[in-house]
Every structure is written in C-alpha cells, then in structure tokens.
C-alpha cells in the first residue's frame, strides 16, 4: 500500500522550501496570483476569461492584471486583481514567493506571485471579466504529460503544449507559468516546445 496523502502533503512543503522572493524586486507591467488551497493535495485556482473581452477572450488564466499607478509592488497588483476578479480576501493569502517574469503575447512583462489560500475560501467570479472559476491539482501537473494544441494567430499556425483541465485547454502564458511552478518549486522539468506549422 502507498500513502498518497503523505506524498501529496509533501508537495506544499517542498514548494514552501523552494520558493522565495527576490531581494531586489523590479515592478512588472502586470502580475498574477497562483493561489493554492491549503490542503494535502493543493489545488491551484484558475479562471476562464469572459467571452466578450477584447483580449484573450475565453482563455484560461490566473487572477491578475495590469499594474495601477497606485500599486506599490507586484504583490499588491496580484492581490488587488485577485480580489477584484474573484472576491478573494487578500488578508487570507499566505505568500510563498515568486516565479520568473514571463512575457505575454502583448509584450507585457508579467510577474507570477505564489500564495496559499484557505481550503474553504469564498470565491465569486466577477461576471464582467470572468466566466467561471475552477481548480487544477498540483499533483496532476506533476504527473500529467502535456498534449499538443493547435493555435491560429496572425503570424501563422502554431502547435503548442497544453494541459486539459475540466474540459478547458490551458496553454500559452498560463501553461508556461504552471510549468515554471513545477520546475522551480518541485524540481521537475516539463518539455514545453512550440512548433510553427506552415
């Protein structure tokens, strides 16, 4: 017999020991919050953006957004945006650290902030921006092999890696950030190549 709860519990412990904040922090153009539930097998909060939005409509993302002039740090951006989009109480988030800055298709520099939230946190999707909220288990990302997903863009067609979560396709910036979480937090490398298709 194997003890899955004990193994799963160690995932959060490993993240806590590996993740941290840089001593010298620079402000990014935007920030997102990787909010993980405080439980044996942590779940990471994801959102599906509303279909009527001008940018990234219907895509899976993390709570987050652009920096406001009044924001004092990347952490402030991530917590404020998460509160605005999901009603997550910023004072309930236990911060663990940050992941490397990613560049979005728009050119924005995005800083991922990692934190732990109560398992029973009350979350409400802001309908003007978010169609639905859902979760992916950390153990799923650790063990699941990415699948190929075809994306048609102005520059041409691309085949990109993706995760399938609750009938939703997680790819692009969100997928890259999840891969970084597993890579830097748990020490497992996941292949994430992008192929141009003529």
N, C-alpha and C positions, 0 to 999 in steps of 0.2 A: 504493500500500500504506500502511496506517496502523499505527502502532506501539502496539498495545493494552497490552503490558506496561509501557511507559514511562508511558502515560497513567494506568494503574491504580496504578503505583508512586507517582505524584504525589498520589494521594488521601490516603495516610497522611501524606505530607509536609505537605499542606495542613491536615490535622487537627492535626498537631503544632504548626503555626504559629498556629492559631486558638484552640485550646482552652487553658484555664488554670484555676487555682483562684482563687476569690475571696480577697481579702486578709483580709476579716473573715468568718469562717465561723460559721454557726449550725448546731446539731445538728438534724437532721431526725428524724422518728419512725422512718424506715426508709431503707435505701439499697440500690441495686442496682449491679451491676458490668456495664458494657458492655465485655466482654473481646474484643478484636480480635486476630486472628492477625497475626504479623509476617511479611508476605509481599507480593508485588507487588499482588495484588488481595485486600485484607484481608477476612476472614470474621468475622462477629460471632456470638458464642456465644448461643444461645437454649435454653430448656428448656421441656418440656411438663410441667405440674404433674400429679401423680398424681390419678387419678380419684376416690379415696376421701377426699380432703381436704375439710374443711368449707367452706373459702373458695377461690374461683377454681379449682375442680377442673377438670382437663383443659385449662386455658387456657395459652397461650404466655406465658412471662415471661423475665426475666433472672435469673441467680443473685442472690439478695439476700433481705432480710427485715428484721424489726424490730430496733431498737436494744436492746441489752442494757445494764443499768446499768454494766457494766464497760467498755463500748466508749468509747474516748476521742475518736473522731471519726467522721464519715461514711465516711471511707476505711476505718477499722477495721471498721465494720459491713459494708461491701461485701465486703472481702477475707475476713473471717471467714465470712460466709454463703456466699460462693463456694466456700471450702474445705470447708465442711460439706456443701454440696449436690453439688459436682462433684469434690472432691479436688484442686482447683486450688491449686498451691503459691503462697501469697501472695508469696513472695520472688521469684517468676518474673515478676511483673506490673510492667511499666514504666508508671507513671501519667502520663497526658496532661493531665487536667483534669476539670472537672465541667460538667454541663448544668443548666439552671434546674430548681428544685424543682417537682415535679408533685404534684397532689393525687389520691389514689386514690379509688375509689368509697366506700371505708370511711371516708374523711375523713383518712387518714394522709397526712402530708407526706413524700414520697419523693424522695431526692436521688440522681440518676444520676452515677456515677463512671466515667470512661472510662480504659481501660488497654490496653496491648499485651501479648500473651502469646506464648510461643514457638509456632511453627507445629506442632511435634511435642509440644505439652504433653499429658501423660497425664491424661485426664478420665474420671471414673467417676460415673455418676448415682447419687445416694443414693435407693434404691428407696422409702423411706418418704415421700419428698417429690416425687421427680422420676421421671416415666415414661420420658422419653428426652431426650437432648441432640442438638442439631443446629445448623447454621450458616446464616446468610444473608450473601451477599457485599455489601460496601459499594457496589460498582458497580451491583448490582441495585436497591438502594434509590434510588440517584441517578437511575436511568433508568426505573424501573417506575412506572406510574401506579396509584394506589390503586383498589381496587374496592369496591363497596358491600356491606355485610354487615348483615343484619337481626338485632337483638338484642331479646329479650323480657325485660323487667325488671318489677319491681313497679309502677314508675311508668308503665309502658306500653311500647310497642314503639318502637324507635329504629333508624334506618338510619345506620350508622357506616362510615367508611372503613376499609379493611383491606389488608394485603398477604397474598398467598398464597405460602407458603414450604413446600416439601416436603410438600404435602397438608395443611398446617396453616394456620389462619387467625390472623394476627397483627393484633390490634385493641386498642382501649382504651388503658390506660396504657402498655403495651409499644409499641404503634404510635405513640403521641404522643412517646415518648422517642426512638424511631428517627427520627421526623420532625425533632425538635429536633437530633439529631446531624447530619443532613444540612443543616439550616438554619444552625446556629451553626458547624458545623465546615467545611462546604463552600459555604455561601452560597447554597443553592438552597431556595426556598420551595416547599413541597408543600401543596396545599389539603387540609385535614383537617376538613371540616364535619360536624356531627352533626344529623340531621333527626329530629324527632318524627313518628311515624306513628300516626294515630288508628285 
